[in-house]
């Protein structure tokens, strides 16, 4: 996060030409929508509203004068496409309206599930609304990737008139910057370190869910032939890691336990991809990284782990042998912007339930999960299965008592002058599933 409070970007406002073009597509060029009588009422970057006037041609149950279920389904399908078109239009404001409108030709519905909760009855205009859930994730966001690959959220959120828009980020820090700036609504899992940077930047965050600790899911590695045997040997060495990631705190905690300060090493802030490249060509002496990137380098290169969240590894009789208490428990958090959490608790309820189910499935069906994730991650199945074995994937509600380590993380970053100001890590909004 920058050393000043991030300011929300100016809201996107569609040009009259774009709005007119979208209306022309949906009300005129899609002839079936003329049959429905669909009329657009409002368009914003993240939502759309329309209506369908009741007519005798749309009645499905003659005795009750009830709208045909097919009309409702078709209306929801149209609104989903409309909401996605708005989201795409907002992401490409650098293009002229005519060019953005051409993108609609690439859209199409591949799956649609409708739950009919109540009948549509009466000689009235039936209101249709759709909202885009802009969900940010990382390649290492295992459970989000499972849901994305399966299309689960799209199916379950359709009855809530919500459409999912997926946005991939290289690491947690830019993801929460996007959340803070209003460019995404919900963040898939980020390391426990990332929220404190967002808080320092003034972000309005709601903690949606937490994964139980996975202290061995990140580690400090060196090349197998490196003279570095312990964390103390990192003094004066160049160490690569992603800024504000869980790996960042692991390094600080490991250095402190070894009697060193952060200033005793030369930091190199690198994304996982850049970090691996630098590590393998010898540009950095050590690399701090998390799974699945850690599993990949362990299986494909000759490396040694000198420490993970459990402490130092025992090497040639040196180190504490781990087991003396975790130095970095490594909990991952799912977050939402507070305005979105307040407006759409129904969407967050579905998301929480599906994340929990996905976590249980990954642990109960490790081979199937690895087979699903391997092509997405670009890794072999065995590597993915190894990576998943180090994560708990135990999704649970966030309770104040489970946030104790957050303050220690915040204080550690403040002590190293990596945070611009002190934050109360516990002063955050918590989503309550089932409430």
C-alpha positions as CSV (number, residue, x, y, z in Angstrom):
1,X,0.0,0.0,0.0
2,X,1.2,3.5,-0.6
3,X,2.3,5.6,2.4
4,X,-0.8,7.7,2.2
5,X,-4.5,6.9,2.3
6,X,-5.6,5.6,-1.1
7,X,-8.4,7.6,-2.5
8,X,-11.3,6.0,-4.3
9,X,-11.2,6.5,-8.1
10,X,-13.8,8.7,-9.7
11,X,-17.0,6.7,-10.4
12,X,-17.4,5.5,-14.0
13,X,-20.2,7.2,-15.9
14,X,-21.4,5.8,-19.2
15,X,-21.7,8.0,-22.2
16,X,-25.2,8.6,-23.6
17,X,-24.0,6.9,-26.8
18,X,-23.0,3.7,-24.9
19,X,-26.3,3.6,-23.0
20,X,-28.3,4.1,-26.3
21,X,-26.2,1.4,-28.0
22,X,-26.8,-1.1,-25.2
23,X,-30.5,-0.4,-25.3
24,X,-30.6,-0.8,-29.0
25,X,-28.9,-4.2,-28.7
26,X,-31.1,-5.6,-26.0
27,X,-34.5,-4.0,-26.9
28,X,-34.3,-4.1,-30.7
29,X,-31.5,-6.3,-32.1
30,X,-32.2,-9.2,-29.8
31,X,-35.6,-9.9,-31.3
32,X,-36.6,-12.4,-28.6
33,X,-36.4,-9.5,-26.1
34,X,-39.0,-7.7,-28.2
35,X,-41.3,-10.8,-27.7
36,X,-40.7,-10.5,-24.0
37,X,-41.3,-6.8,-24.0
38,X,-38.0,-6.2,-22.1
39,X,-37.4,-2.5,-21.5
40,X,-34.2,-1.2,-19.9
41,X,-34.6,1.3,-17.0
42,X,-31.1,2.0,-15.8
43,X,-27.5,1.0,-16.4
44,X,-24.5,1.4,-14.1
45,X,-21.0,-0.2,-14.3
46,X,-22.0,-2.8,-11.7
47,X,-25.8,-3.2,-12.1
48,X,-28.7,-3.0,-14.5
49,X,-32.5,-2.6,-14.1
50,X,-35.3,-3.4,-16.6
51,X,-38.9,-4.4,-16.6
52,X,-41.3,-6.6,-18.5
53,X,-45.0,-5.5,-18.7
54,X,-47.5,-8.3,-18.1
55,X,-49.4,-9.3,-21.2
56,X,-51.8,-12.2,-21.9
57,X,-49.2,-13.7,-24.2
58,X,-46.8,-14.2,-21.2
59,X,-49.3,-16.1,-19.0
60,X,-48.3,-19.6,-18.2
61,X,-51.0,-20.7,-15.7
62,X,-54.4,-19.6,-17.0
63,X,-56.2,-20.2,-13.7
64,X,-53.9,-18.1,-11.6
65,X,-53.0,-15.5,-14.3
66,X,-49.4,-16.3,-13.5
67,X,-46.4,-15.4,-15.7
68,X,-44.8,-18.3,-17.5
69,X,-41.6,-19.6,-15.9
70,X,-39.9,-19.5,-19.2
71,X,-40.4,-15.7,-19.3
72,X,-38.8,-15.3,-15.9
73,X,-35.9,-17.6,-16.9
74,X,-35.4,-15.7,-20.2
75,X,-35.6,-12.4,-18.3
76,X,-32.9,-13.4,-15.9
77,X,-30.8,-14.7,-18.7
78,X,-31.1,-11.3,-20.5
79,X,-30.3,-9.4,-17.3
80,X,-27.2,-11.5,-16.6
81,X,-25.9,-10.6,-20.1
82,X,-26.8,-7.0,-19.6
83,X,-25.0,-6.8,-16.3
84,X,-21.9,-8.4,-17.8
85,X,-22.0,-6.0,-20.7
86,X,-22.1,-3.1,-18.2
87,X,-19.1,-4.5,-16.4
88,X,-17.2,-5.0,-19.6
89,X,-18.1,-1.5,-20.7
90,X,-16.7,-0.1,-17.4
91,X,-13.4,-2.0,-17.7
92,X,-12.8,-0.6,-21.2
93,X,-13.6,3.1,-20.8
94,X,-10.4,3.8,-22.8
95,X,-12.3,2.6,-25.9
96,X,-14.9,4.6,-27.8
97,X,-18.5,3.5,-27.1
98,X,-18.8,1.8,-30.5
99,X,-15.8,-0.4,-29.9
100,X,-17.0,-1.5,-26.4
101,X,-20.4,-2.4,-27.9
102,X,-18.8,-4.8,-30.3
103,X,-17.6,-6.8,-27.4
104,X,-21.2,-8.0,-26.8
105,X,-20.8,-10.3,-29.8
106,X,-18.3,-12.4,-27.8
107,X,-20.8,-13.0,-24.9
108,X,-23.0,-16.1,-24.5
109,X,-24.7,-18.0,-21.7
110,X,-23.2,-21.4,-21.1
111,X,-25.1,-22.4,-18.0
112,X,-28.2,-21.1,-16.2
113,X,-30.0,-22.4,-13.2
114,X,-33.2,-20.8,-11.9
115,X,-34.9,-21.4,-8.5
116,X,-38.5,-20.1,-8.6
117,X,-39.2,-18.7,-5.1
118,X,-42.5,-17.0,-5.7
119,X,-45.0,-16.6,-8.6
120,X,-45.2,-13.6,-10.8
121,X,-48.9,-12.6,-10.7
122,X,-50.8,-9.4,-11.6
123,X,-51.3,-6.9,-14.4
124,X,-48.2,-4.9,-13.5
125,X,-44.7,-4.3,-14.8
126,X,-42.3,-6.9,-13.4
127,X,-39.1,-5.5,-12.3
128,X,-35.8,-7.1,-13.2
129,X,-32.5,-6.2,-11.6
130,X,-29.0,-7.7,-11.9
131,X,-25.7,-6.9,-10.2
132,X,-22.2,-7.9,-11.0
133,X,-20.1,-9.5,-8.2
134,X,-16.6,-8.4,-9.0
135,X,-14.5,-11.0,-7.4
136,X,-10.7,-10.6,-7.2
137,X,-8.5,-13.7,-6.8
138,X,-4.9,-14.9,-7.2
139,X,-3.7,-18.0,-9.0
140,X,-3.0,-19.4,-5.5
141,X,-6.6,-18.8,-4.4
142,X,-7.4,-22.5,-4.5
143,X,-11.0,-22.5,-3.4
144,X,-11.9,-19.5,-5.6
145,X,-10.3,-21.3,-8.6
146,X,-12.3,-24.4,-7.8
147,X,-15.6,-22.4,-7.8
148,X,-14.6,-20.5,-11.0
149,X,-13.7,-23.7,-12.8
150,X,-16.9,-25.4,-11.8
151,X,-19.1,-22.4,-12.4
152,X,-20.7,-23.0,-9.0
153,X,-21.2,-19.4,-8.0
154,X,-22.7,-18.4,-11.3
155,X,-25.4,-21.0,-10.8
156,X,-26.3,-20.2,-7.2
157,X,-26.2,-16.4,-7.6
158,X,-28.5,-16.3,-10.6
159,X,-31.7,-16.4,-8.4
160,X,-30.2,-13.5,-6.4
161,X,-29.9,-11.5,-9.7
162,X,-26.1,-11.4,-9.3
163,X,-23.5,-12.2,-12.0
164,X,-19.9,-13.0,-11.2
165,X,-17.0,-11.1,-12.9
166,X,-13.6,-12.7,-12.2
167,X,-10.4,-10.6,-11.9
168,X,-7.0,-12.2,-11.4
169,X,-4.1,-10.4,-9.5
170,X,-0.5,-11.4,-9.1
171,X,-0.5,-11.1,-5.3
172,X,-2.6,-10.0,-2.4
173,X,-1.4,-6.4,-2.1
174,X,-2.7,-5.1,-5.5
175,X,-5.8,-7.2,-4.9
176,X,-6.7,-5.3,-1.7
177,X,-5.7,-2.0,-3.3
178,X,-8.3,-2.7,-6.0
179,X,-10.8,-3.6,-3.2
180,X,-10.0,-0.3,-1.5
181,X,-10.4,1.7,-4.7
182,X,-13.8,0.2,-5.4
183,X,-12.6,-1.8,-8.5
184,X,-13.6,-5.2,-7.0
185,X,-16.3,-6.0,-4.4
186,X,-14.9,-9.2,-2.9
187,X,-11.4,-10.6,-2.4
188,X,-10.6,-14.3,-2.4
189,X,-8.1,-15.4,0.1
190,X,-5.2,-13.2,0.9
191,X,-2.5,-13.8,3.5
192,X,-3.0,-12.5,7.0
193,X,-0.5,-9.8,6.5
194,X,-2.3,-8.0,3.6
195,X,-5.3,-6.6,5.5
196,X,-3.1,-4.6,7.9
197,X,-1.6,-2.7,5.0
198,X,-5.1,-2.1,3.6
199,X,-6.3,-0.9,7.0
200,X,-3.3,1.5,7.1
201,X,-4.5,2.9,3.8
202,X,-7.9,3.6,5.2
203,X,-9.7,0.7,3.5
204,X,-13.3,-0.1,4.6
205,X,-13.0,-3.9,4.9
206,X,-15.3,-6.6,6.1
207,X,-13.8,-10.0,7.0
208,X,-16.0,-12.6,5.3
209,X,-14.2,-15.8,6.2
210,X,-10.9,-17.2,7.4
211,X,-8.9,-20.4,6.6
212,X,-7.5,-22.1,9.7
213,X,-3.7,-21.8,10.1
214,X,-1.4,-23.5,7.6
215,X,2.1,-22.7,9.1
216,X,3.9,-25.1,6.8
217,X,2.3,-23.7,3.6
218,X,5.1,-21.1,3.2
219,X,8.8,-21.3,3.7
220,X,12.3,-19.7,3.2
221,X,14.2,-21.7,0.7
222,X,17.8,-21.6,-0.6
223,X,19.5,-23.5,-3.4
224,X,20.7,-27.0,-2.4
225,X,24.4,-26.0,-2.8
226,X,24.0,-22.7,-0.9
227,X,26.3,-22.2,2.1
228,X,23.3,-20.7,4.0
229,X,22.2,-23.3,6.6
230,X,20.1,-21.3,9.0
231,X,18.1,-18.0,9.1
232,X,21.1,-16.4,10.9
233,X,23.1,-17.0,7.8
234,X,20.9,-14.6,5.9
235,X,22.6,-11.6,7.4
236,X,23.8,-9.4,4.5
237,X,22.1,-11.6,2.0
238,X,19.6,-10.7,-0.7
239,X,16.2,-12.2,0.0
240,X,13.3,-12.2,-2.5
241,X,9.6,-12.2,-1.5
242,X,6.3,-10.5,-2.3
243,X,5.7,-7.3,-0.4
244,X,3.0,-7.5,2.3
245,X,2.4,-11.2,1.6
246,X,2.4,-13.8,4.3
247,X,6.0,-14.5,3.2
248,X,7.0,-11.0,4.2
249,X,5.9,-11.5,7.8
250,X,7.4,-15.0,8.0
251,X,10.7,-13.5,7.1
252,X,10.4,-10.8,9.7
253,X,9.4,-13.3,12.4
254,X,12.1,-15.8,11.4
255,X,14.8,-13.0,11.5
256,X,13.7,-11.8,14.9
257,X,13.8,-15.3,16.3
258,X,17.4,-15.7,14.9
259,X,18.4,-12.4,16.6
260,X,18.4,-10.3,13.4
261,X,16.4,-7.3,12.2
262,X,14.8,-6.8,8.8
263,X,17.6,-4.2,8.0
264,X,20.2,-7.0,8.3
265,X,19.1,-8.4,5.0
266,X,18.7,-6.9,1.5
267,X,15.0,-7.2,0.5
268,X,14.0,-7.8,-3.1
269,X,10.2,-7.3,-3.6
270,X,9.2,-9.7,-6.3
271,X,6.0,-11.4,-7.5
272,X,6.1,-15.2,-7.3
273,X,6.9,-15.6,-11.0
274,X,9.7,-13.0,-10.9
275,X,10.9,-14.4,-7.6
276,X,11.4,-17.9,-9.0
277,X,13.2,-16.5,-12.1
278,X,15.6,-14.5,-9.9
279,X,16.1,-17.4,-7.5
280,X,17.0,-19.9,-10.2
281,X,19.5,-17.6,-12.0
282,X,21.2,-16.7,-8.6
283,X,20.1,-13.1,-8.5
284,X,18.8,-13.6,-4.9
285,X,20.3,-15.7,-2.2
286,X,17.1,-16.9,-0.7
287,X,13.4,-16.9,-1.6
288,X,10.4,-16.7,0.7
289,X,7.3,-18.1,-1.0
290,X,4.0,-20.0,-0.5
291,X,2.3,-23.0,-2.0
292,X,1.7,-23.9,-4.8
293,X,4.7,-21.9,-6.0
294,X,6.8,-23.5,-3.2
295,X,5.8,-27.1,-4.2
296,X,6.7,-26.3,-7.9
297,X,10.2,-25.2,-7.1
298,X,10.7,-28.0,-4.6
299,X,9.8,-30.6,-7.2
300,X,11.5,-29.0,-10.2
301,X,14.7,-27.6,-8.7
302,X,17.3,-28.6,-6.1
303,X,16.4,-26.5,-3.0
304,X,16.5,-26.7,0.8
305,X,13.9,-25.3,3.3
306,X,15.7,-23.5,6.1
307,X,12.5,-22.4,7.9
308,X,8.8,-22.3,7.6
309,X,6.0,-21.0,9.8
310,X,6.8,-23.6,12.4
311,X,10.3,-22.4,12.8
312,X,13.8,-23.3,11.6
313,X,14.5,-26.7,10.0
314,X,17.1,-28.8,11.7
315,X,20.1,-28.9,9.4
316,X,23.3,-30.6,10.4
317,X,22.4,-30.3,14.1
318,X,21.6,-26.6,13.8
319,X,18.2,-24.9,14.0
320,X,15.5,-25.5,16.6
321,X,14.0,-28.5,14.9
322,X,10.6,-26.8,14.7
323,X,7.9,-27.8,17.1
324,X,8.8,-24.9,19.6
325,X,5.6,-23.0,18.6
326,X,4.7,-21.4,15.3
327,X,6.4,-18.2,14.4
328,X,3.9,-17.4,11.7
329,X,0.6,-19.4,11.7
330,X,-0.3,-18.2,8.1
331,X,-4.1,-17.7,8.1
332,X,-5.8,-16.6,4.9
333,X,-8.7,-14.2,4.8
334,X,-11.6,-13.6,2.4
335,X,-12.7,-10.0,2.5
336,X,-15.3,-7.6,1.0
337,X,-15.7,-3.9,0.8
338,X,-17.9,-2.9,3.7
339,X,-20.4,-1.0,1.5
340,X,-20.9,-4.2,-0.6
341,X,-21.1,-6.4,2.5
342,X,-23.8,-4.2,3.9
343,X,-25.7,-4.1,0.7
344,X,-25.5,-7.8,-0.3
345,X,-25.2,-10.1,2.7
346,X,-27.3,-12.6,0.7
347,X,-24.5,-12.9,-1.8
348,X,-21.8,-13.3,0.9
349,X,-23.9,-16.0,2.5
350,X,-23.8,-18.0,-0.7
351,X,-20.1,-17.4,-1.2
352,X,-19.2,-18.4,2.4
353,X,-21.2,-21.7,2.1
354,X,-19.7,-22.6,-1.3
355,X,-16.1,-21.8,-0.1
356,X,-16.6,-24.1,2.9
357,X,-17.9,-26.9,0.7
358,X,-15.0,-26.4,-1.8
359,X,-12.5,-26.6,1.1
360,X,-14.0,-29.8,2.4
361,X,-14.0,-31.3,-1.1
362,X,-10.3,-30.4,-1.8
363,X,-9.3,-32.2,1.5
364,X,-11.6,-35.2,1.0
365,X,-10.9,-35.7,-2.7
366,X,-7.2,-34.7,-3.0
367,X,-6.6,-36.5,-6.3
368,X,-9.7,-35.1,-8.0
369,X,-9.0,-31.6,-6.7
370,X,-5.4,-31.8,-8.0
371,X,-6.6,-33.0,-11.4
372,X,-9.0,-30.1,-11.6
373,X,-6.5,-27.5,-10.5
374,X,-3.4,-28.8,-12.4
375,X,-4.3,-27.4,-15.9
376,X,-5.4,-24.1,-14.4
377,X,-2.2,-23.6,-12.5
378,X,0.0,-25.1,-15.2
379,X,1.5,-27.6,-12.8
380,X,1.5,-31.4,-12.8
381,X,-1.0,-33.2,-10.6
382,X,1.5,-34.5,-8.1
383,X,2.8,-31.0,-7.4
384,X,-0.7,-29.7,-6.9
385,X,-1.6,-32.5,-4.6
386,X,1.6,-31.8,-2.5
387,X,0.7,-28.1,-2.4
388,X,-2.8,-28.8,-1.2
389,X,-1.6,-31.1,1.5
390,X,0.1,-28.1,3.2
391,X,-3.1,-25.9,3.3
392,X,-5.9,-26.4,5.8
393,X,-8.7,-25.2,3.5
394,X,-10.8,-25.2,6.7
395,X,-13.1,-22.2,6.0
396,X,-14.7,-20.7,9.1
397,X,-16.4,-17.6,10.3
398,X,-14.1,-14.9,11.6
399,X,-14.3,-14.4,15.4
400,X,-12.6,-11.6,17.3
401,X,-10.6,-14.2,19.2
402,X,-9.1,-15.6,16.0
403,X,-7.6,-12.3,15.1
404,X,-5.0,-12.1,17.8
405,X,-2.1,-12.6,15.5
406,X,-3.2,-9.7,13.2
407,X,-2.1,-7.2,15.8
408,X,1.3,-8.8,16.2
409,X,1.7,-8.7,12.4
410,X,0.7,-5.0,12.3
411,X,3.1,-4.1,15.1
412,X,5.9,-6.0,13.5
413,X,5.5,-4.1,10.2
414,X,5.2,-0.8,12.1
415,X,8.4,-1.5,14.0
416,X,10.2,-2.0,10.7
417,X,8.7,1.3,9.4
418,X,6.8,-0.6,6.7
419,X,3.4,0.7,7.8
420,X,2.8,4.5,7.7
421,X,0.9,4.5,11.0
422,X,-0.3,2.2,13.8
423,X,-3.5,0.4,13.2
424,X,-5.9,-1.4,15.4
425,X,-6.0,-4.7,13.6
426,X,-9.0,-5.8,15.5
427,X,-11.1,-2.8,14.5
428,X,-12.7,-4.4,11.5
429,X,-16.2,-5.4,10.5
430,X,-17.0,-9.2,10.6
431,X,-19.5,-10.9,8.5
432,X,-21.7,-13.4,10.4
433,X,-22.8,-16.3,8.3
434,X,-26.4,-17.3,8.8
435,X,-27.2,-14.1,10.6
